[in-house]
């Protein structure tokens, strides 16, 4: 069974940065596209950034220019550098393996514990 372990969240002020990490166990990590999802309070999971097995990246409009997703296949890890954080970025962040379907990206695994990001003045 695949296990996803996220870390790196914290409490920051608007404009500050955080770097989230996710380590993946129990799969051939290098073969899979990975995504970072944002779960705002009271809302649904939202895919904010993806990185393909080959390294190409895509971002939700609100993350474009502020967030950078990357992966290290040697460490079975995916990262999300979050810059210029805004109050709307607050919530729990999760990583997941993803698969492209006819209706868009779909996650493959159960959620990990996530990592909490708080953005307050």
PyMOL commands that place a pseudoatom at each C-alpha (Angstrom):
pseudoatom trace, name=CA, resn=UNK, resi=1, chain=A, elem=C, hetatm=0, pos=[0.000, 0.000, 0.000]
pseudoatom trace, name=CA, resn=UNK, resi=2, chain=A, elem=C, hetatm=0, pos=[1.251, 3.445, -0.910]
pseudoatom trace, name=CA, resn=UNK, resi=3, chain=A, elem=C, hetatm=0, pos=[1.961, 5.820, 1.968]
pseudoatom trace, name=CA, resn=UNK, resi=4, chain=A, elem=C, hetatm=0, pos=[2.231, 9.589, 1.567]
pseudoatom trace, name=CA, resn=UNK, resi=5, chain=A, elem=C, hetatm=0, pos=[3.908, 11.664, 4.276]
pseudoatom trace, name=CA, resn=UNK, resi=6, chain=A, elem=C, hetatm=0, pos=[3.613, 15.435, 4.031]
pseudoatom trace, name=CA, resn=UNK, resi=7, chain=A, elem=C, hetatm=0, pos=[5.529, 17.989, 6.089]
pseudoatom trace, name=CA, resn=UNK, resi=8, chain=A, elem=C, hetatm=0, pos=[6.694, 21.576, 6.119]
pseudoatom trace, name=CA, resn=UNK, resi=9, chain=A, elem=C, hetatm=0, pos=[3.536, 23.468, 6.929]
pseudoatom trace, name=CA, resn=UNK, resi=10, chain=A, elem=C, hetatm=0, pos=[3.405, 26.220, 9.493]
pseudoatom trace, name=CA, resn=UNK, resi=11, chain=A, elem=C, hetatm=0, pos=[2.048, 29.598, 10.460]
pseudoatom trace, name=CA, resn=UNK, resi=12, chain=A, elem=C, hetatm=0, pos=[3.269, 32.552, 8.415]
pseudoatom trace, name=CA, resn=UNK, resi=13, chain=A, elem=C, hetatm=0, pos=[2.337, 36.129, 7.647]
pseudoatom trace, name=CA, resn=UNK, resi=14, chain=A, elem=C, hetatm=0, pos=[1.162, 37.265, 4.221]
pseudoatom trace, name=CA, resn=UNK, resi=15, chain=A, elem=C, hetatm=0, pos=[4.083, 37.594, 1.808]
pseudoatom trace, name=CA, resn=UNK, resi=16, chain=A, elem=C, hetatm=0, pos=[6.202, 34.979, 3.510]
pseudoatom trace, name=CA, resn=UNK, resi=17, chain=A, elem=C, hetatm=0, pos=[7.244, 31.577, 2.131]
pseudoatom trace, name=CA, resn=UNK, resi=18, chain=A, elem=C, hetatm=0, pos=[7.047, 27.907, 3.016]
pseudoatom trace, name=CA, resn=UNK, resi=19, chain=A, elem=C, hetatm=0, pos=[8.460, 24.776, 1.442]
pseudoatom trace, name=CA, resn=UNK, resi=20, chain=A, elem=C, hetatm=0, pos=[6.312, 21.681, 1.698]
pseudoatom trace, name=CA, resn=UNK, resi=21, chain=A, elem=C, hetatm=0, pos=[7.712, 18.178, 1.326]
pseudoatom trace, name=CA, resn=UNK, resi=22, chain=A, elem=C, hetatm=0, pos=[6.075, 14.859, 0.581]
pseudoatom trace, name=CA, resn=UNK, resi=23, chain=A, elem=C, hetatm=0, pos=[7.785, 11.495, 0.740]
pseudoatom trace, name=CA, resn=UNK, resi=24, chain=A, elem=C, hetatm=0, pos=[6.138, 8.550, -0.982]
pseudoatom trace, name=CA, resn=UNK, resi=25, chain=A, elem=C, hetatm=0, pos=[6.547, 4.953, 0.130]
pseudoatom trace, name=CA, resn=UNK, resi=26, chain=A, elem=C, hetatm=0, pos=[5.475, 1.695, -1.451]
pseudoatom trace, name=CA, resn=UNK, resi=27, chain=A, elem=C, hetatm=0, pos=[5.535, 2.487, -5.151]
pseudoatom trace, name=CA, resn=UNK, resi=28, chain=A, elem=C, hetatm=0, pos=[7.881, 3.092, -8.060]
pseudoatom trace, name=CA, resn=UNK, resi=29, chain=A, elem=C, hetatm=0, pos=[7.742, 6.830, -7.502]
pseudoatom trace, name=CA, resn=UNK, resi=30, chain=A, elem=C, hetatm=0, pos=[9.619, 7.884, -10.633]
pseudoatom trace, name=CA, resn=UNK, resi=31, chain=A, elem=C, hetatm=0, pos=[6.929, 6.474, -12.929]
pseudoatom trace, name=CA, resn=UNK, resi=32, chain=A, elem=C, hetatm=0, pos=[4.070, 8.637, -11.675]
pseudoatom trace, name=CA, resn=UNK, resi=33, chain=A, elem=C, hetatm=0, pos=[2.955, 12.205, -12.087]
pseudoatom trace, name=CA, resn=UNK, resi=34, chain=A, elem=C, hetatm=0, pos=[2.473, 13.881, -8.709]
pseudoatom trace, name=CA, resn=UNK, resi=35, chain=A, elem=C, hetatm=0, pos=[0.189, 16.629, -7.539]
pseudoatom trace, name=CA, resn=UNK, resi=36, chain=A, elem=C, hetatm=0, pos=[-0.212, 18.946, -4.584]
pseudoatom trace, name=CA, resn=UNK, resi=37, chain=A, elem=C, hetatm=0, pos=[-3.772, 19.536, -3.410]
pseudoatom trace, name=CA, resn=UNK, resi=38, chain=A, elem=C, hetatm=0, pos=[-5.071, 22.362, -1.230]
pseudoatom trace, name=CA, resn=UNK, resi=39, chain=A, elem=C, hetatm=0, pos=[-7.959, 21.818, 1.169]
pseudoatom trace, name=CA, resn=UNK, resi=40, chain=A, elem=C, hetatm=0, pos=[-9.242, 25.203, 2.349]
pseudoatom trace, name=CA, resn=UNK, resi=41, chain=A, elem=C, hetatm=0, pos=[-11.433, 25.262, 5.483]
pseudoatom trace, name=CA, resn=UNK, resi=42, chain=A, elem=C, hetatm=0, pos=[-14.967, 24.128, 4.643]
pseudoatom trace, name=CA, resn=UNK, resi=43, chain=A, elem=C, hetatm=0, pos=[-14.204, 23.428, 1.000]
pseudoatom trace, name=CA, resn=UNK, resi=44, chain=A, elem=C, hetatm=0, pos=[-13.113, 20.555, -1.246]
pseudoatom trace, name=CA, resn=UNK, resi=45, chain=A, elem=C, hetatm=0, pos=[-9.647, 19.462, -2.290]
pseudoatom trace, name=CA, resn=UNK, resi=46, chain=A, elem=C, hetatm=0, pos=[-8.256, 21.599, -5.090]
pseudoatom trace, name=CA, resn=UNK, resi=47, chain=A, elem=C, hetatm=0, pos=[-5.331, 20.553, -7.293]
pseudoatom trace, name=CA, resn=UNK, resi=48, chain=A, elem=C, hetatm=0, pos=[-2.893, 23.461, -7.330]
pseudoatom trace, name=CA, resn=UNK, resi=49, chain=A, elem=C, hetatm=0, pos=[0.258, 22.056, -8.950]
pseudoatom trace, name=CA, resn=UNK, resi=50, chain=A, elem=C, hetatm=0, pos=[1.355, 19.002, -10.894]
pseudoatom trace, name=CA, resn=UNK, resi=51, chain=A, elem=C, hetatm=0, pos=[4.699, 17.587, -11.947]
pseudoatom trace, name=CA, resn=UNK, resi=52, chain=A, elem=C, hetatm=0, pos=[4.943, 14.899, -14.591]
pseudoatom trace, name=CA, resn=UNK, resi=53, chain=A, elem=C, hetatm=0, pos=[7.189, 11.876, -14.362]
pseudoatom trace, name=CA, resn=UNK, resi=54, chain=A, elem=C, hetatm=0, pos=[9.466, 13.670, -16.811]
pseudoatom trace, name=CA, resn=UNK, resi=55, chain=A, elem=C, hetatm=0, pos=[9.467, 16.851, -14.760]
pseudoatom trace, name=CA, resn=UNK, resi=56, chain=A, elem=C, hetatm=0, pos=[7.149, 19.190, -16.654]
pseudoatom trace, name=CA, resn=UNK, resi=57, chain=A, elem=C, hetatm=0, pos=[4.957, 21.284, -14.378]
pseudoatom trace, name=CA, resn=UNK, resi=58, chain=A, elem=C, hetatm=0, pos=[1.556, 22.939, -14.386]
pseudoatom trace, name=CA, resn=UNK, resi=59, chain=A, elem=C, hetatm=0, pos=[-0.172, 25.239, -11.935]
pseudoatom trace, name=CA, resn=UNK, resi=60, chain=A, elem=C, hetatm=0, pos=[-3.595, 26.497, -11.057]
pseudoatom trace, name=CA, resn=UNK, resi=61, chain=A, elem=C, hetatm=0, pos=[-3.901, 30.157, -12.022]
pseudoatom trace, name=CA, resn=UNK, resi=62, chain=A, elem=C, hetatm=0, pos=[-3.795, 31.342, -8.406]
pseudoatom trace, name=CA, resn=UNK, resi=63, chain=A, elem=C, hetatm=0, pos=[-0.514, 29.475, -7.859]
pseudoatom trace, name=CA, resn=UNK, resi=64, chain=A, elem=C, hetatm=0, pos=[1.173, 30.438, -11.115]
pseudoatom trace, name=CA, resn=UNK, resi=65, chain=A, elem=C, hetatm=0, pos=[4.197, 32.638, -10.492]
pseudoatom trace, name=CA, resn=UNK, resi=66, chain=A, elem=C, hetatm=0, pos=[4.161, 32.081, -6.726]
pseudoatom trace, name=CA, resn=UNK, resi=67, chain=A, elem=C, hetatm=0, pos=[4.426, 28.311, -6.239]
pseudoatom trace, name=CA, resn=UNK, resi=68, chain=A, elem=C, hetatm=0, pos=[7.064, 25.941, -7.617]
pseudoatom trace, name=CA, resn=UNK, resi=69, chain=A, elem=C, hetatm=0, pos=[6.567, 22.185, -7.658]
pseudoatom trace, name=CA, resn=UNK, resi=70, chain=A, elem=C, hetatm=0, pos=[9.576, 19.899, -8.026]
pseudoatom trace, name=CA, resn=UNK, resi=71, chain=A, elem=C, hetatm=0, pos=[10.493, 16.287, -7.501]
pseudoatom trace, name=CA, resn=UNK, resi=72, chain=A, elem=C, hetatm=0, pos=[13.539, 14.267, -6.493]
pseudoatom trace, name=CA, resn=UNK, resi=73, chain=A, elem=C, hetatm=0, pos=[13.150, 10.726, -7.748]
pseudoatom trace, name=CA, resn=UNK, resi=74, chain=A, elem=C, hetatm=0, pos=[16.216, 9.551, -5.842]
pseudoatom trace, name=CA, resn=UNK, resi=75, chain=A, elem=C, hetatm=0, pos=[14.463, 10.504, -2.594]
pseudoatom trace, name=CA, resn=UNK, resi=76, chain=A, elem=C, hetatm=0, pos=[10.922, 9.519, -3.631]
pseudoatom trace, name=CA, resn=UNK, resi=77, chain=A, elem=C, hetatm=0, pos=[9.937, 13.069, -2.801]
pseudoatom trace, name=CA, resn=UNK, resi=78, chain=A, elem=C, hetatm=0, pos=[7.925, 15.924, -4.213]
pseudoatom trace, name=CA, resn=UNK, resi=79, chain=A, elem=C, hetatm=0, pos=[8.127, 19.509, -3.002]
pseudoatom trace, name=CA, resn=UNK, resi=80, chain=A, elem=C, hetatm=0, pos=[6.051, 22.665, -3.153]
pseudoatom trace, name=CA, resn=UNK, resi=81, chain=A, elem=C, hetatm=0, pos=[7.848, 25.973, -2.711]
pseudoatom trace, name=CA, resn=UNK, resi=82, chain=A, elem=C, hetatm=0, pos=[5.185, 28.507, -1.778]
pseudoatom trace, name=CA, resn=UNK, resi=83, chain=A, elem=C, hetatm=0, pos=[6.142, 32.172, -2.059]
pseudoatom trace, name=CA, resn=UNK, resi=84, chain=A, elem=C, hetatm=0, pos=[4.238, 35.369, -1.391]
pseudoatom trace, name=CA, resn=UNK, resi=85, chain=A, elem=C, hetatm=0, pos=[1.635, 33.489, 0.622]
pseudoatom trace, name=CA, resn=UNK, resi=86, chain=A, elem=C, hetatm=0, pos=[-1.846, 34.974, 0.884]
pseudoatom trace, name=CA, resn=UNK, resi=87, chain=A, elem=C, hetatm=0, pos=[-4.660, 34.354, 3.381]
pseudoatom trace, name=CA, resn=UNK, resi=88, chain=A, elem=C, hetatm=0, pos=[-6.532, 32.344, 0.698]
pseudoatom trace, name=CA, resn=UNK, resi=89, chain=A, elem=C, hetatm=0, pos=[-3.616, 29.898, 0.594]
pseudoatom trace, name=CA, resn=UNK, resi=90, chain=A, elem=C, hetatm=0, pos=[-4.382, 28.747, 4.138]
pseudoatom trace, name=CA, resn=UNK, resi=91, chain=A, elem=C, hetatm=0, pos=[-5.525, 25.172, 4.641]
pseudoatom trace, name=CA, resn=UNK, resi=92, chain=A, elem=C, hetatm=0, pos=[-4.203, 21.645, 4.615]
pseudoatom trace, name=CA, resn=UNK, resi=93, chain=A, elem=C, hetatm=0, pos=[-1.945, 20.579, 1.766]
pseudoatom trace, name=CA, resn=UNK, resi=94, chain=A, elem=C, hetatm=0, pos=[-1.728, 17.027, 0.489]
pseudoatom trace, name=CA, resn=UNK, resi=95, chain=A, elem=C, hetatm=0, pos=[0.321, 15.298, -2.163]
pseudoatom trace, name=CA, resn=UNK, resi=96, chain=A, elem=C, hetatm=0, pos=[-0.879, 12.371, -4.231]
pseudoatom trace, name=CA, resn=UNK, resi=97, chain=A, elem=C, hetatm=0, pos=[-0.010, 10.325, -7.243]
pseudoatom trace, name=CA, resn=UNK, resi=98, chain=A, elem=C, hetatm=0, pos=[-2.204, 11.444, -10.103]
pseudoatom trace, name=CA, resn=UNK, resi=99, chain=A, elem=C, hetatm=0, pos=[-3.528, 9.978, -13.312]
pseudoatom trace, name=CA, resn=UNK, resi=100, chain=A, elem=C, hetatm=0, pos=[-4.904, 11.814, -16.327]
pseudoatom trace, name=CA, resn=UNK, resi=101, chain=A, elem=C, hetatm=0, pos=[-8.443, 10.702, -17.147]
pseudoatom trace, name=CA, resn=UNK, resi=102, chain=A, elem=C, hetatm=0, pos=[-11.101, 11.874, -19.588]
pseudoatom trace, name=CA, resn=UNK, resi=103, chain=A, elem=C, hetatm=0, pos=[-12.328, 14.276, -16.901]
pseudoatom trace, name=CA, resn=UNK, resi=104, chain=A, elem=C, hetatm=0, pos=[-8.913, 15.577, -15.882]
pseudoatom trace, name=CA, resn=UNK, resi=105, chain=A, elem=C, hetatm=0, pos=[-6.403, 14.653, -13.224]
pseudoatom trace, name=CA, resn=UNK, resi=106, chain=A, elem=C, hetatm=0, pos=[-7.542, 12.079, -10.709]
pseudoatom trace, name=CA, resn=UNK, resi=107, chain=A, elem=C, hetatm=0, pos=[-5.739, 11.019, -7.541]
pseudoatom trace, name=CA, resn=UNK, resi=108, chain=A, elem=C, hetatm=0, pos=[-4.653, 7.405, -7.149]
pseudoatom trace, name=CA, resn=UNK, resi=109, chain=A, elem=C, hetatm=0, pos=[-4.163, 7.044, -3.416]
pseudoatom trace, name=CA, resn=UNK, resi=110, chain=A, elem=C, hetatm=0, pos=[-5.859, 7.610, -0.098]
pseudoatom trace, name=CA, resn=UNK, resi=111, chain=A, elem=C, hetatm=0, pos=[-4.979, 10.918, 1.504]
pseudoatom trace, name=CA, resn=UNK, resi=112, chain=A, elem=C, hetatm=0, pos=[-2.044, 11.176, 3.865]
pseudoatom trace, name=CA, resn=UNK, resi=113, chain=A, elem=C, hetatm=0, pos=[-2.176, 13.231, 7.032]
pseudoatom trace, name=CA, resn=UNK, resi=114, chain=A, elem=C, hetatm=0, pos=[-1.500, 16.462, 5.159]
pseudoatom trace, name=CA, resn=UNK, resi=115, chain=A, elem=C, hetatm=0, pos=[0.382, 19.490, 6.396]
pseudoatom trace, name=CA, resn=UNK, resi=116, chain=A, elem=C, hetatm=0, pos=[-1.332, 22.615, 7.718]
pseudoatom trace, name=CA, resn=UNK, resi=117, chain=A, elem=C, hetatm=0, pos=[-0.579, 26.081, 6.376]
pseudoatom trace, name=CA, resn=UNK, resi=118, chain=A, elem=C, hetatm=0, pos=[-1.855, 29.085, 8.292]
pseudoatom trace, name=CA, resn=UNK, resi=119, chain=A, elem=C, hetatm=0, pos=[-1.549, 32.599, 6.873]
pseudoatom trace, name=CA, resn=UNK, resi=120, chain=A, elem=C, hetatm=0, pos=[-2.475, 35.338, 9.307]
pseudoatom trace, name=CA, resn=UNK, resi=121, chain=A, elem=C, hetatm=0, pos=[-1.585, 38.949, 9.969]
for i in range(1, 121): cmd.bond("trace and resi %d" % i, "trace and resi %d" % (i + 1))
show_as sticks, trace
zoom trace
